Amino acid sequence: MRTTVIAWVFALLFHAPVWAQQDGEYRLGSGDRVRITVFGEKELSGDFAVSDKGTVSMPLIGDVPAAGKSLQEFEVQIVRQLKPDYLRNPKVSVEVINFRPFYIIGEVQKPGSYPYVAGMTVMQAVALAGGFTHRARETSVVIRRVLKGGGYRDEEAGPTAAVLPGDTVRVRERYF
């Protein structure tokens, strides 16, 4: 309980959403590209995209659910699908080679989709989008983030808040 309260206070002070990492692990989503290595099985290994349905289509085992899973959970899922019928003791490694893009809309010069860069903040995202317009509210934005179990959450964030793959950053118009 105390840790949760401290996290909330820290988040409020520094405008970083508590739910930014949820459980600290990156979750796969549509648009990510992953490198899957099945050790000793070159024909099963390769670079794959997470489809718009949230699956990765692999040789032999077909579609493997990936959306919302951590890399470790996804590895376990692949092992489960390979183990009973195809391999005795499969060893699998998964790494993200290309993160899904983030989106920025509202009062920026060039709204749209941009490639994600690790460690990105709101200010860096705004800079990629050409900067604020003259009508922009520069002190805070709204970040829409997809949640682990589905759905999304909107949270107000400051200029140093983290932007994650798949986020939508909305820069609002100021009133005066």
trRosetta pair geometry for C-beta under 8 A, 3 or more apart (Angstrom, degrees):
i j d omega theta_ij theta_ji phi_ij phi_ji
1 4 5.8 -56 -155 32 32 112
1 5 6.6 29 152 -16 66 105
2 5 5.7 -55 -151 36 34 111
2 6 6.3 35 152 -18 67 106
3 6 5.7 -55 -148 38 31 112
3 7 6.3 34 153 -22 65 106
4 7 5.7 -54 -149 34 31 113
4 8 6.5 30 154 -18 64 105
5 8 5.8 -54 -150 36 31 111
5 9 6.4 30 154 -17 65 106
6 9 5.8 -55 -147 37 31 110
6 10 6.2 33 154 -19 65 108
7 10 5.7 -55 -147 38 29 113
7 11 6.2 31 154 -21 64 107
7 18 5.4 89 141 -131 107 111
8 11 5.6 -54 -146 36 30 112
8 12 6.3 28 157 -18 65 106
8 18 5.8 -23 -93 -69 59 142
9 12 5.9 -55 -147 37 30 109
9 13 6.3 28 156 -18 64 109
10 13 5.9 -59 -149 37 28 110
10 14 6.3 -13 167 16 65 113
10 16 7.5 -30 130 55 84 111
11 14 6.7 -79 -140 55 22 84
11 15 7.6 5 172 -171 58 3
11 16 5.2 -107 -133 77 69 70
11 17 6.2 36 -160 -152 124 13
11 18 4.4 -73 -57 -58 161 79
12 15 7.6 24 -165 -73 24 40
14 158 7.2 -129 159 45 45 134
14 160 6.6 -71 177 83 91 124
15 140 7.0 -136 -146 -112 137 96
15 156 7.6 -77 -150 124 95 79
15 157 5.4 112 161 -164 95 51
15 158 2.8 72 98 2 165 111
15 159 7.6 54 88 25 148 48
15 160 6.6 109 69 53 108 84
15 161 5.4 -91 124 -56 89 104
16 20 6.0 -43 171 -28 89 147
16 157 7.0 45 -113 -140 30 100
16 158 7.7 -59 -51 41 52 96
16 160 7.1 -57 -66 103 95 87
16 161 5.0 165 -107 -118 58 75
16 162 6.4 48 -142 3 104 89
17 20 4.7 132 76 -53 87 85
17 143 6.6 -120 -18 63 141 129
17 145 7.3 -177 92 2 160 145
17 155 4.3 76 -103 118 130 158
17 157 5.8 -58 -33 -86 97 110
17 161 6.4 58 -4 -152 81 125
17 162 8.0 -106 40 50 87 87
19 22 5.7 21 -165 -79 70 69
19 145 6.7 170 112 78 111 142
19 147 7.3 -39 178 -109 135 93
19 153 6.2 18 84 73 161 150
19 155 6.9 173 44 -41 111 153
20 145 7.5 -148 -117 -89 44 169
20 161 7.3 -155 -94 -171 133 90
20 162 5.1 88 -167 59 137 119
20 164 6.8 154 -171 -32 75 124
21 24 4.9 43 141 -94 127 35
21 25 7.5 110 174 20 93 29
21 162 7.9 18 -51 79 87 155
21 164 7.9 157 -89 -80 57 141
22 25 7.8 -57 78 46 95 68
22 27 7.5 13 44 -24 139 128
22 147 7.3 126 -89 -149 136 69
22 148 5.5 145 -178 -39 165 118
23 70 7.9 -79 82 -66 120 130
23 148 7.4 47 -2 -74 109 150
25 70 4.1 -10 145 -117 140 126
25 71 7.5 -137 -176 17 110 79
25 72 7.5 -73 -148 19 146 106
26 70 6.7 109 71 -136 52 72
26 71 6.8 35 71 -25 99 99
26 96 6.8 -70 120 -19 150 148
26 165 7.8 46 -154 30 109 120
27 67 7.9 44 157 -179 97 47
27 68 5.5 -13 -176 -146 122 30
27 69 6.7 135 -149 63 76 19
27 70 6.1 -56 -95 -78 60 55
27 148 6.1 -159 -87 -110 160 76
28 32 5.2 -117 -151 47 79 155
28 34 7.1 -19 -120 -55 128 133
28 50 5.6 168 169 -82 108 155
28 66 4.6 -65 111 158 145 95
28 67 6.1 -115 104 -105 86 30
28 68 7.1 -44 64 23 72 22
28 69 5.5 -8 32 62 110 75
28 70 7.7 152 -9 -121 86 11
28 71 7.3 114 -46 -75 106 57
28 74 6.1 56 -7 -60 145 143
28 96 7.6 -170 -100 -88 86 110
29 32 5.8 105 58 -17 55 112
29 50 6.4 137 110 107 22 151
29 54 7.2 -44 -145 -117 48 86
29 67 5.5 59 -119 -133 50 83
29 68 7.3 71 -85 -48 76 48
29 100 5.5 -70 85 2 100 152
29 146 6.6 109 -112 72 147 150
29 165 6.9 175 46 117 120 108
29 166 5.1 16 81 -72 158 149
30 50 5.5 -135 -109 117 33 101
30 51 6.6 -39 -126 113 89 31
30 52 5.0 59 -148 -117 137 41
30 53 7.7 124 -96 31 115 23
30 54 5.9 -68 -60 -78 90 60
30 67 6.3 1 -38 -95 75 119
30 100 6.6 76 93 -105 48 146
31 49 7.6 -28 -141 -168 17 99
31 50 6.6 -28 34 70 30 99
31 100 3.1 85 95 -121 115 104
31 101 6.5 -88 167 14 145 72
31 165 7.7 -166 94 172 115 112
31 166 7.2 155 53 -83 130 89
32 49 7.4 156 88 -155 45 57
32 50 4.6 33 55 14 87 125
32 66 7.8 -134 65 137 122 131
32 96 5.9 -63 -168 -134 115 106
32 98 6.9 161 -161 89 49 64
32 99 6.1 -24 -115 -138 84 39
32 100 4.9 -61 -57 -36 65 91
32 165 7.0 74 -82 145 97 153
33 47 6.1 16 174 -180 107 100
33 48 7.1 170 -156 87 65 34
33 49 5.2 -34 -101 -98 76 68
33 50 7.5 -135 -77 3 30 76
33 96 7.3 103 76 -163 53 64
33 97 5.1 -60 106 67 99 93
33 98 3.9 27 39 47 114 103
34 47 7.3 171 90 -151 37 57
34 48 5.6 -20 64 64 84 84
34 49 7.9 150 19 -102 71 20
34 50 6.9 66 -7 -41 109 93
34 56 6.7 -48 47 -104 125 147
34 66 7.6 -147 -1 -151 148 148
34 71 8.0 168 -132 -120 127 93
34 74 7.7 -88 -146 133 169 156
34 94 5.5 -4 -180 -167 127 96
34 95 6.7 154 -157 79 76 35
34 96 5.7 -49 -101 -102 75 49
34 97 6.5 141 -128 8 20 87
35 45 8.0 25 176 -178 76 88
35 46 7.4 -114 -144 138 65 24
35 47 5.2 -30 -97 -96 72 73
35 48 7.9 145 -100 18 25 71
35 94 7.2 157 79 -152 51 47
35 95 5.1 -11 54 60 98 89
35 97 5.0 80 -27 -40 101 122
36 44 7.7 -79 118 140 111 76
36 45 6.0 -152 103 -138 69 57
36 46 6.6 1 56 55 85 49
36 47 7.9 158 17 -98 70 23
36 48 5.9 3 2 11 115 120
36 56 7.4 128 -37 148 141 150
36 58 6.9 -55 78 -107 161 122
36 78 6.8 175 -152 -110 130 163
36 92 6.8 -20 -168 -164 91 99
36 93 7.4 156 -156 82 44 52
36 94 5.4 -9 -104 -102 72 81
37 45 4.8 26 -126 -132 48 123
37 92 7.0 152 82 -156 56 49
37 93 4.4 -6 57 57 105 99
37 94 7.7 -164 23 -72 70 38
38 41 4.1 -32 107 63 111 115
38 44 4.1 -19 39 97 144 120
38 45 5.1 -146 28 -64 73 84
38 78 7.6 -133 -85 151 104 129
38 82 7.1 164 -131 -103 134 163
38 87 7.6 -164 -178 -38 124 165
38 90 6.0 -39 -153 -161 101 110
38 91 7.3 129 -162 75 51 54
38 92 5.5 -18 -102 -101 68 79
39 90 7.8 144 44 -170 79 60
39 91 4.2 -15 32 79 124 111
39 92 7.5 -136 0 -75 82 30
39 93 7.3 68 -43 -3 96 103
40 91 7.5 78 12 42 103 104
41 44 4.2 6 131 28 118 116
41 45 6.4 138 95 -25 72 92
41 87 7.0 -75 -54 -85 148 139
41 90 7.5 -30 4 -129 141 98
42 45 5.7 -64 -146 35 33 112
43 59 6.3 -87 146 92 84 159
44 58 6.8 38 -162 176 80 110
44 59 5.6 -132 -112 67 59 108
44 60 6.3 -33 -105 15 104 131
44 82 7.6 66 -165 -110 156 131
47 97 6.2 -48 -130 34 111 153
48 56 4.7 75 134 -161 137 110
48 57 7.0 -169 -153 56 121 57
48 58 6.7 -41 -90 -82 158 76
49 56 7.3 173 84 -120 32 80
50 54 6.5 -5 176 -144 103 35
50 55 7.2 154 -155 72 66 17
50 56 5.7 -50 -98 -70 60 87
50 66 4.9 -123 -120 90 109 138
50 67 6.5 128 -180 -68 127 76
50 100 7.7 -63 58 -61 120 116
51 54 6.8 -55 74 13 74 19
51 55 5.3 -11 38 59 113 71
51 56 7.2 174 -5 -85 86 35
51 57 7.0 54 -34 -19 128 98
51 63 7.9 -52 21 -130 137 108
53 63 7.6 -25 95 -153 131 139
54 65 6.4 13 123 -151 99 71
54 66 6.0 -163 167 62 65 71
54 67 2.8 -55 -148 -10 113 131
54 68 7.2 11 -160 1 132 89
55 63 4.1 12 165 -168 146 103
55 64 6.1 144 -162 64 85 37
55 65 5.7 -51 -102 -96 83 39
55 66 6.0 129 -130 10 27 92
55 67 7.5 -53 -48 -9 43 94
56 63 7.2 142 69 -150 34 55
56 64 5.0 -25 61 58 88 95
56 66 4.9 66 -16 -34 100 139
56 74 7.9 62 10 -163 136 122
57 62 6.5 -44 -143 -173 73 45
57 63 5.3 -29 -94 -87 70 65
57 64 7.8 171 -89 13 21 74
58 61 5.2 7 82 57 111 95
58 62 6.8 3 56 57 68 12
58 63 7.9 147 17 -94 72 16
58 64 5.7 19 3 -9 118 119
58 78 7.2 81 -21 -129 169 105
60 82 7.5 54 108 -112 131 83
60 86 5.8 79 165 -117 137 154
61 64 6.4 39 113 -62 118 104
61 78 7.5 139 70 -147 160 67
61 81 4.4 90 -163 141 141 122
61 82 6.1 -76 -60 -74 141 66
61 86 7.0 -96 -65 -8 98 152
64 74 7.5 95 135 -161 119 83
64 77 5.7 130 -176 127 107 115
64 78 5.8 18 -148 -88 160 74
64 81 6.1 -126 -105 6 106 159
65 69 7.1 114 123 -26 84 131
65 77 6.5 -112 64 -165 81 154
66 69 5.6 -103 -163 37 42 118
66 74 5.4 36 -129 -119 80 121
66 77 7.7 -163 -87 70 58 152
68 148 5.8 102 -156 -167 95 56
68 149 7.3 86 -149 -92 137 21
68 150 7.3 -33 -86 -55 141 65
69 73 4.0 -136 -165 94 97 118
69 74 4.5 128 114 -59 131 82
69 77 6.7 -43 -140 -13 165 139
70 73 4.6 95 49 7 77 103
70 74 7.0 -141 91 -5 40 87
71 74 5.7 -57 -149 37 31 112
71 75 6.4 37 152 -23 65 103
71 94 4.9 -167 -163 90 90 107
71 95 7.0 30 -142 -98 142 36
71 96 7.1 -105 -84 -30 120 90
72 75 5.6 -48 -149 31 33 114
72 76 6.6 33 152 -18 63 103
73 76 5.7 -53 -152 35 33 113
73 77 6.5 38 149 -23 65 104
74 77 5.5 -50 -149 32 35 116
74 78 6.6 35 153 -19 65 102
74 94 5.4 -58 96 52 117 172
75 78 5.9 -56 -153 34 32 110
75 79 6.4 32 151 -19 66 106
75 92 4.8 170 -155 100 84 109
75 93 6.8 1 -115 -114 126 22
75 94 5.1 -146 -70 5 88 112
76 79 5.6 -53 -148 36 33 113
76 80 6.4 38 152 -23 65 104
77 80 5.7 -52 -151 32 30 114
77 81 6.6 21 155 -13 63 107
78 81 5.9 -62 -151 40 31 106
78 82 6.2 22 156 -13 68 112
78 90 7.5 -115 126 121 89 142
78 92 4.8 163 92 -154 127 169
78 94 7.4 146 -1 -54 144 122
79 82 5.9 -64 -144 42 29 105
79 83 5.7 36 162 -37 67 113
79 90 5.2 -171 -127 79 73 110
79 92 5.4 -140 -62 11 86 128
80 83 6.1 -49 -135 22 22 116
80 84 7.9 13 177 -15 53 98
82 85 7.9 -120 -175 57 30 69
82 86 4.9 -79 -161 65 66 117
82 87 4.8 -1 156 31 107 110
82 90 4.4 32 102 -25 139 160
82 92 7.5 150 16 -56 146 127
83 86 7.6 -6 -16 50 8 76
83 87 6.3 -55 -99 75 39 77
83 88 7.5 27 -147 -179 68 15
83 89 7.6 37 -122 -101 95 28
83 90 6.0 -118 -73 14 73 107
86 90 7.8 30 91 -57 97 129
87 90 4.2 84 95 -62 140 97
96 99 6.0 44 161 -75 132 71
99 115 7.6 112 71 -174 88 73
99 116 4.1 -67 98 66 127 129
99 118 7.8 142 -16 -65 147 73
99 165 4.0 -126 172 -87 113 141
100 116 6.8 47 80 -6 43 130
100 165 4.6 108 59 173 77 112
100 166 5.1 40 90 -62 127 84
101 113 4.5 61 125 180 150 97
101 114 5.8 153 -163 73 107 30
101 115 5.6 -70 -107 -96 88 34
101 116 6.0 -177 -130 -27 33 83
101 165 7.1 101 65 -148 5 79
101 166 7.8 98 79 -72 41 39
102 113 7.6 162 84 -150 31 60
102 114 6.1 -24 64 64 77 85
102 116 5.3 96 -16 -84 96 92
102 120 7.4 -153 11 90 151 153
102 125 6.6 -66 100 -123 137 126
102 163 5.4 58 -149 161 171 115
102 164 7.2 139 -89 89 122 33
102 165 6.2 -123 -59 -129 85 32
102 166 6.6 -31 -99 29 65 16
102 167 4.7 0 -138 57 110 81
102 168 7.3 -176 -175 -80 74 32
102 169 6.8 42 155 -9 116 101
103 112 7.1 -102 -144 145 75 25
103 113 5.3 -34 -98 -97 80 65
103 114 7.5 148 -102 17 30 75
103 167 7.2 -150 37 102 68 50
103 168 4.5 -13 70 -114 108 76
103 169 7.0 -176 94 25 54 67
104 108 5.7 5 138 23 116 158
104 111 5.8 -136 104 -136 71 66
104 112 7.0 0 56 49 77 40
104 114 6.6 6 5 5 108 120
104 125 5.4 162 -76 159 134 107
104 126 7.0 176 -158 -90 150 48
104 128 7.4 138 7 79 149 102
104 129 4.6 -103 91 -61 143 148
104 168 7.6 170 -83 -163 29 53
104 169 4.5 -14 -111 66 78 104
104 170 7.9 174 -157 -79 51 30
104 171 7.1 30 -177 -13 95 103
105 108 7.6 -170 175 26 9 109
105 111 4.7 61 -120 -156 48 130
105 168 6.6 -1 8 -176 110 99
105 169 7.3 161 25 84 62 54
105 170 5.3 -19 71 -109 92 73
105 171 7.4 -168 93 24 42 73
106 111 6.7 137 30 -96 37 129
106 136 7.5 101 132 -118 101 92
106 141 7.7 170 57 -140 152 99
106 169 8.0 -101 25 123 118 66
106 170 4.7 103 -32 -169 132 65
106 171 3.9 -178 94 60 124 63
106 172 6.0 -58 -161 -70 145 28
106 173 7.3 -145 -171 -40 99 69
107 132 6.1 21 128 -159 96 78
107 133 4.5 -110 -173 36 81 108
107 135 5.3 -125 -132 86 131 86
107 136 3.6 172 122 -91 127 81
107 137 7.2 106 47 15 147 62
107 171 4.5 -110 54 113 78 107
107 172 6.7 -4 7 110 118 14
107 173 5.4 136 -55 -83 134 63
108 111 5.5 123 64 -71 101 72
108 126 5.9 -146 -112 -142 122 73
108 129 4.0 16 155 126 143 130
108 130 6.2 123 164 60 88 85
108 131 6.9 162 -152 92 78 26
108 132 6.2 -64 -106 -108 60 37
108 133 6.5 -141 -96 -22 9 85
108 136 7.0 65 -70 -91 51 139
108 171 5.3 107 -40 27 90 145
109 129 6.3 152 51 139 73 73
109 130 3.0 -94 71 107 124 126
109 131 5.5 39 -10 58 122 71
109 132 7.6 58 -28 92 83 8
109 133 6.3 150 -70 -71 58 75
110 129 5.1 -160 68 -169 75 62
110 130 4.2 98 6 -6 99 129
111 129 6.3 30 -91 -157 36 126
112 129 7.2 164 36 -121 76 96
114 125 7.1 160 62 -146 145 77
114 128 5.0 87 -152 137 160 139
114 129 6.9 -106 -41 -66 141 81
116 120 6.5 -124 -160 2 69 143
116 163 7.6 -152 -130 119 92 98
116 164 7.5 11 -139 173 137 33
116 165 4.3 -60 -49 -90 168 82
117 120 5.0 108 68 -62 80 109
117 124 7.3 -99 64 144 122 137
119 162 7.7 -83 -155 -128 34 97
120 124 5.0 -132 -153 83 77 131
120 125 5.9 83 165 -56 119 89
120 162 7.1 96 81 -159 58 62
120 163 4.5 -53 107 60 107 103
121 124 4.9 98 52 8 73 102
121 125 7.1 -132 99 -5 40 89
121 159 6.9 48 150 153 116 58
121 160 5.4 -43 -153 -150 136 39
121 161 6.5 125 -155 68 78 36
121 162 6.4 -60 -104 -99 58 38
121 163 6.5 116 -164 0 10 93
122 125 5.6 -57 -151 36 33 114
122 126 6.4 33 153 -19 67 104
122 141 5.6 175 -154 29 134 134
122 143 7.5 -107 -91 -65 109 116
122 157 6.0 169 -58 115 141 114
122 158 7.0 -173 33 113 147 36
122 159 5.2 -130 77 -144 114 36
122 160 7.0 -35 30 0 99 9
122 161 5.1 44 -26 55 116 87
122 163 6.0 133 -76 -48 50 107
122 169 6.3 159 -131 -140 84 138
123 126 5.6 -52 -147 36 33 112
123 127 6.4 37 152 -22 64 104
123 159 4.5 46 -54 -176 103 97
123 160 7.0 -1 -4 -78 113 46
124 127 5.5 -50 -148 34 34 115
124 128 6.6 39 151 -21 64 100
124 163 7.5 -137 68 23 98 127
125 128 5.7 -50 -153 31 33 113
125 129 6.6 21 151 -8 64 109
125 163 4.9 85 -50 -31 137 167
125 169 5.4 95 127 17 151 164
126 129 5.7 -65 -151 45 33 106
126 131 6.3 52 150 -126 91 30
126 132 6.2 -1 -174 -54 127 75
126 141 8.0 -160 -65 -57 115 147
126 159 8.0 -52 8 -133 137 88
126 169 7.7 -113 -62 130 74 145
126 171 6.8 91 -107 -74 108 139
127 130 7.9 117 -177 -12 29 7
127 131 6.5 24 -114 -73 45 65
132 136 3.6 -119 -166 46 109 154
132 138 5.5 -43 -78 -92 166 98
132 171 6.6 -154 -118 179 85 151
133 136 5.1 127 52 -33 68 98
135 173 5.0 -18 146 -139 109 92
135 174 6.3 -162 175 34 56 81
136 171 5.2 -16 -142 157 111 121
136 172 7.6 111 -154 80 60 39
136 173 6.9 -79 -106 -113 32 43
136 174 6.6 47 118 -15 23 98
137 140 6.5 -29 131 55 112 68
137 141 7.8 160 88 -81 94 55
137 171 7.0 180 53 180 73 73
137 172 4.7 -8 29 81 126 88
137 173 6.5 71 -20 126 95 12
137 174 4.1 139 -79 -71 76 79
138 159 7.7 13 164 -73 74 119
138 174 7.7 -24 -2 -52 69 127
139 158 7.1 -39 168 -130 61 81
139 159 7.5 -77 -150 -32 33 102
140 156 5.3 13 173 -176 129 101
140 157 6.6 152 -157 75 80 32
140 158 5.7 -49 -102 -93 76 53
140 172 7.8 -1 93 30 78 115
141 156 7.5 157 82 -152 32 57
141 157 5.8 -28 66 65 80 85
141 161 7.9 -140 54 46 100 131
141 169 5.5 16 148 -173 144 90
141 170 6.2 160 -176 76 90 47
141 171 5.2 -46 -115 -94 108 58
141 172 7.0 169 -127 0 52 81
142 154 5.4 0 -178 -170 112 103
142 155 7.1 151 -155 73 65 30
142 156 5.9 -41 -98 -95 68 55
142 157 7.3 124 -121 17 20 83
142 169 7.6 149 79 -159 48 45
142 170 4.5 -15 62 60 98 105
142 172 6.7 69 -6 -40 104 108
143 154 7.3 158 79 -150 40 53
143 155 5.6 -23 60 62 89 84
143 157 4.9 18 -6 3 116 136
143 161 6.6 -136 -24 123 144 140
143 163 7.0 -151 -123 -110 129 73
143 167 5.5 -22 -166 -168 101 122
143 168 7.3 147 -159 76 50 49
143 169 5.6 -18 -103 -102 75 68
143 170 7.7 -172 -80 20 28 74
144 152 5.3 23 -180 166 93 133
144 153 7.3 169 -148 82 55 34
144 154 5.1 -24 -94 -94 76 76
144 167 6.7 146 73 -164 54 64
144 168 4.2 -7 54 58 108 102
144 170 7.0 51 -13 -12 102 110
145 152 6.3 161 81 -156 35 83
145 153 5.8 -21 60 59 85 83
145 155 7.1 -14 11 16 111 110
145 164 6.6 54 -127 50 114 119
145 166 7.5 85 -144 102 62 94
145 167 5.3 -22 -94 -109 77 88
146 150 7.7 -41 -172 -145 92 28
146 151 7.5 148 -151 91 62 34
146 152 5.2 -50 -98 -96 47 86
146 166 5.6 -50 16 139 119 131
147 150 6.6 -13 76 70 89 21
147 151 5.2 -8 39 78 117 83
147 152 6.2 179 -7 -107 86 26
147 153 5.7 73 -56 -12 112 104
157 161 3.5 -50 -180 4 121 170
158 161 5.5 129 56 -27 58 99
163 167 5.2 -141 -163 61 76 148
163 169 6.1 -36 -116 -57 123 127
164 167 5.1 107 58 -33 67 116
